[in-house]
Amino acid sequence: MSETRAPQGDGGGGMPGGPGESMRLEVRDEEQGGLQTQEMNLNIGPQHPATHGVLRVVLDLDGERIARAEPVIGYMHRGFEKLAEHRDYRQIIALVNRHDWLSAFCNEIGVALAVETMMELEVPERAQWIRTLLCEWNRIMNHLMFVGSFGLELGALTPVFYAFREREEIQHLMESATGGRLHFTFCRVGGLKDDLPLGFLKASEQLVPVIRQRVQDYRDLLLGNEIFQARTSGVGKLPAEVALDYGVSGPALHATGVAEDARVTEPYAKYADVDVRVPTGETGDSYDRFRVLLDRIDASLDIVAQCLDNMPSGPVNVKLPKQVKAPEGAVYVRTENPLGQGGYYLVSDGKKYPWRLKMRTPSFSNISMLPYLLEGELLPNMIAILGSVYFVVGDIDR
Amino acid sequence: MESILTFDSLGFTLAVKLVAVVAFFLLAPLVVGYMEHKVLGDMQSRVGPYEAGIGPVKFGVGQLVADGAKFIQKEDIIPRAADKWVFAAAPAVALVPTLLILVVVPFGPGAWAENLDVGLFFALAASGVTVIGILMAGWASANKYSLMGGLRDAAQLIAYELPLVLAGAAVALQAGSLSLVDIVQAQGSASLLGLPVWFGIPQIAGLALFFVAAMAELNRPPFDMPIADSEIIFGHMTEYTGIRYAMFMLSEYAGMVVLSALAVVLFLGGWYIVPGTTWPYEQLGPAASALLGFGVTMGKIIILAFLMVWARATLPRLREDQLQTMAWMVLIPLALAQIVVVGVLEVVA
């Protein structure tokens, strides 16, 4: 360890849990003259199975109890916001679906909406309905991923295989329309790249009841399991006020009972014309967060069904000049991404590149409450909390 | 009854018994491991291994052999900060007790290596030694995750060892012997209220808690907190590679076989097929009955191992403190109650 030691002197250097700090041991004497104990400093990550990705959490452990927890981020910082200042809007769409790779399509919409709002473009009806439809399919895919990984982190091996089976079917659907499996890049300013392929709507219709049935399987397999309940209920309780203070959004916020959802409060695409159900929890613990996640899949399936019923015919994009330029000004658009609230603050000086594109990503705000949630918890509970806060590391670091 | 592996020459007898026990020790885990591969695959809507085969027989039967060959080729890494001798010895310490238990387990009439008068005591005592190997591995690895895994395992030992021993004590009480062979033979004629049953019926609670405690001893899900991969990487095995890691894995699967075998012998009538009768072993010669008994016992072992695999596919992991609560608040009182029940039954009958 000594080879990589940071600045000497204050015994640690600036970085929490850095090379210096991990050498530091807090020695404290027990008041009642018991055994002298030390807190153990433990780095969870950046390479650790529970942090899915490269999140790092620096823990001070007293036995198995967490005395202090600090998330350290930035291992996956790729500078998307800066990159966006040197890309035109078509290219930016290929960029923003990469920071949160599990919600690719939902991210694309945000940027397209921002540019469209500035240009005061009228997006064709059919394009809007298709956006809503694909957005919800993407949301379901995202949630299935977390359903599976949460089970895996709690030691249940099977749900993740089931979740990937379901994901694969939706993946096929998305692939048939967009040609992509992860980075769809299907959205365009003013509409979509293409119309849906033949048979897409029919296949969607057939898939809805299948997924609905299998979500019920997850409920039986996980929510109904006593061990699952023992591991999650009452663990990582988040009061609504604290969640709002930290800017938590998405399923983690809904689990606390606050039903704030951009699809309802500030509808975009065609969310104003469909019935959006926002499932909420009561206690805001890990169990509630997971239950809300499963219910959200159901709610999304409802929206998919409504989109299929209402799908109009017509064009899917508007004629635009080759070089799209947003007029001078600024706009803030918010969307309900699968993990929570996504915000896109676009400042344009009228050129073909944006002057600034600031992204508000849900994962960043969601993990900022980790120190609050983890303090005083047992180490195994950390897994139940990390797995149910729902974050994508790329979405934290951007 | 004498073991069928007994011959006139002591040296030859010893050699045959050693070879038989070691061969079983190496082969039976392969069977159980293959079963786990296939059953888990089926339960998780995937195929499991299907390419690797032995000769023309495919369906993945050679997968574990291939895995073993791979482990042997891997570099044997010992971390610089590790306590080298302890680190190197730990897998063997974890593995050997399982081999020792096999010496006393009877698989069929005459199909055992040694019939000790204190067989049950010996088996339960030896099974506790495995934990020392795990503690050694956890401490010597010089890794915080390994240390936590080792300590969790030590805590788990205290929690499950007591119910395991108490459940065994109830069986010894009913059989009137500590010899595993006597325990099986006592089940040939055991009855409850006039009905012919094996010990597993009057001692259903004992059977259940023996099985649960056995899963905890083996660190099988849902009691795999000491190696919980999503929490502490792989517990005491985190720093192990190659053949030493394979030895830990072998000790887990051999442990599944051995503890299932103990459960079969103690509660499920050993090699007997129908409760209340020793049919058809009287009609058969010694070799045939030993072979049949071995097959029946293995069948029962596979069924129990299947239950363990099923639990792994279905259940999430408990928390260490929840296991402790369960052990002290449920399992141990239950085990004590079981002893009382058996004692009353023995006196009344």
Interface residues (C-beta under 8 A of the other chain):
Chain A: M40 L42 H48 P49 A50 E64 G151 L152 E153 L154 G155 A156 L157 T158 F161 Y162 R165 L221 L222 N225 I227 F228 A230 R231 L378 L379 P380 N381 M382 I383
Chain B: L40 M43 Q44 S45 R46 K144 M148 P221 P222 D224 M225 A228 D229 S230 E231 I232 I233 R312 A313 T314 L315 P316 R317 L318 R319 E320 D321 Q322
